[in-house]
Amino acid sequence: MSSTFVILLVGALLCVLMLLVLVSLLRSSIAGIREWCAANALAAGGLVLYAYGRELSPFVAYEIANGVYAAGAVALYAGFRRFFGLRVSLPVLAGSVVAFAGVIAFFHYRVDSHAARTIAVALFQGAVCAGIVMTIQRSRKNWRSRYPYYFTQGMALAVALGHFGRSAVYFVHAGDLTSLLQPAPLNLFFLSLGSFVMPALTFGAVMMVHDSMMEKAEHAANRDFLTGAWSRRAFFEIAEREMSRSQRTGRDLSLLLIDVDNFKQINDTYGHAAGDQVLIEVVLRAETVSRSIDYFSRIGGEEFAVLLPETSRAAALVVAERLRAVLERKPGLGVAAYTVSIGVATLHGTESYHDVMKRADAALYAAKATGRNRVVCEPD
Ligand SMILES: Nc1nc2c(ncn2[C@@H]2O[C@H](COP(=O)(O)OP(=O)(O)OP(=O)(O)O)[C@@H](O)[C@H]2O)c(=O)[nH]1
């Protein structure tokens, strides 16, 4: 059994293995996985056809094998685009595969040139890998952690350079080189590169999917389902951490409790869905005047808490007044008007957050009792 045959079959088996891994991730419904499954199935088929090339008819060995493997590469690229929410044009991608197969057929039937076919394959595969590198780079702002993205991008870049280098070598030494299926050292290197690129890039894709699933799980655990603000559970964890930091560093920490006024009436007048919309809007509007280090949380039905690190009592009062003003929605045609009341408290010494919470709650109660749509600070 020749080493080239073994390399191609091992490559095909790795593609099948990666396909099985991807199938297990299908139910995560993350975009791109279906395309990556198709890519690995096609690549496995293409590699098997390459491996048995000598026993097959020239048409199957050249046009079909290269066409199938090229379709796999294109499906891999489409998977990366879908994963990052980019548009995929099927006619363009399918057209590129057909055009590529046409080029192979030209350099097979019209001008029979092994070197030209090799250059065409290397340029096509190199371009697909370069496309993957650029797709990942373009979506940089959507990266969560860096490793899976650098890994995949690095792999794709190395393979793209390998393919472009290979086409350059064939271009310069067209007459001296033998078929890729001959066991010459350079051929074996390029053959391994070509055979293992699909499983390697799929491995990177699986890491990216894993990263995305972790992000989704963290979001579901830490964020309020309706408004996207910090959840009550996450808020108390953050509060505990920020309180010990403040007690350690001696820096101020303030807390605001915000309650939408007469919310029951909003629900009763406009309906529950409109009430939900008000809650969503409160968070969106509050974000426009909050700092990135503030923690805005929905701790109950229509009750919100904001933790303000490094903020004194006086500064917290200013923030609270700014929030109250931005959260006041005047009556409009068919839209729910609303206002909020805010209680302010600041951490003293080594007290627990229950104590600060109690004081902020008392201040909020006072704001409600004295007419609503106002800010009340805990007594000095
Ligand atoms: N639409 C909607 N309503 C909610 C949600 N959670 C709680 N509520 C409603 O919020 C209302 C809170 O009413 P109350 O506690 O009486 O308070 P309020 O009407 O805002 O009165 P004050 O706080 O005294 O100004 C109740 O009618 C709850 O059913 C929610 O997620 N969505």
The ligand as an SDF file (V2000), in Angstrom:
LIG
                    3D

 32 34  0  0  0  0  0  0  0  0999 V2000
  -45.8790   43.3080   32.1470 N   0  0  0  0  0  0  0  0  0  0  0  0
  -45.2760   42.7990   33.2210 C   0  0  0  0  0  0  0  0  0  0  0  0
  -45.7890   43.0400   34.4410 N   0  0  0  0  0  0  0  0  0  0  0  0
  -45.1590   42.5470   35.5210 C   0  0  0  0  0  0  0  0  0  0  0  0
  -44.0070   41.7750   35.3980 C   0  0  0  0  0  0  0  0  0  0  0  0
  -43.6020   41.4150   36.6510 N   0  0  0  0  0  0  0  0  0  0  0  0
  -44.4900   41.9590   37.5090 C   0  0  0  0  0  0  0  0  0  0  0  0
  -45.4440   42.6610   36.8440 N   0  0  0  0  0  0  0  0  0  0  0  0
  -46.6010   43.4050   37.3670 C   0  0  0  0  0  0  0  0  0  0  0  0
  -46.1180   44.5920   38.0190 O   0  0  0  0  0  0  0  0  0  0  0  0
  -47.1580   45.0510   38.8640 C   0  0  0  0  0  0  0  0  0  0  0  0
  -46.5640   45.6310   40.1260 C   0  0  0  0  0  0  0  0  0  0  0  0
  -47.5860   46.2780   40.8170 O   0  0  0  0  0  0  0  0  0  0  0  0
  -47.4380   46.8760   42.2550 P   0  0  0  0  0  0  0  0  0  0  0  0
  -46.4740   46.0560   43.0550 O   0  0  0  0  0  0  0  0  0  0  0  0
  -48.8080   47.0550   42.7900 O   0  0  0  0  0  0  0  0  0  0  0  0
  -46.7350   48.2520   42.0550 O   0  0  0  0  0  0  0  0  0  0  0  0
  -47.1260   49.5130   41.2000 P   0  0  0  0  0  0  0  0  0  0  0  0
  -48.4210   49.3700   40.4910 O   0  0  0  0  0  0  0  0  0  0  0  0
  -45.9430   49.8100   40.3290 O   0  0  0  0  0  0  0  0  0  0  0  0
  -47.2650   50.6440   42.2570 O   0  0  0  0  0  0  0  0  0  0  0  0
  -46.1200   51.4730   42.9350 P   0  0  0  0  0  0  0  0  0  0  0  0
  -44.8930   50.6270   42.9450 O   0  0  0  0  0  0  0  0  0  0  0  0
  -46.6270   51.7430   44.3110 O   0  0  0  0  0  0  0  0  0  0  0  0
  -45.9480   52.7080   42.1400 O   0  0  0  0  0  0  0  0  0  0  0  0
  -48.0730   43.8550   39.1100 C   0  0  0  0  0  0  0  0  0  0  0  0
  -49.3080   44.0940   38.4580 O   0  0  0  0  0  0  0  0  0  0  0  0
  -47.3540   42.6860   38.4420 C   0  0  0  0  0  0  0  0  0  0  0  0
  -48.2640   41.7540   37.8650 O   0  0  0  0  0  0  0  0  0  0  0  0
  -43.5020   41.5220   34.0870 C   0  0  0  0  0  0  0  0  0  0  0  0
  -42.4850   40.8460   33.8760 O   0  0  0  0  0  0  0  0  0  0  0  0
  -44.1560   42.0570   33.0500 N   0  0  0  0  0  0  0  0  0  0  0  0
  1  2  1  0
  2  3  2  0
  2 32  1  0
  3  4  1  0
  4  5  2  0
  4  8  1  0
  5  6  1  0
  5 30  1  0
  6  7  2  0
  7  8  1  0
  8  9  1  0
  9 10  1  0
  9 28  1  0
 10 11  1  0
 11 12  1  0
 11 26  1  0
 12 13  1  0
 13 14  1  0
 14 15  2  0
 14 16  1  0
 14 17  1  0
 17 18  1  0
 18 19  2  0
 18 20  1  0
 18 21  1  0
 21 22  1  0
 22 23  2  0
 22 24  1  0
 22 25  1  0
 26 27  1  0
 26 28  1  0
 28 29  1  0
 30 31  2  0
 30 32  1  0
M  END
$$$$
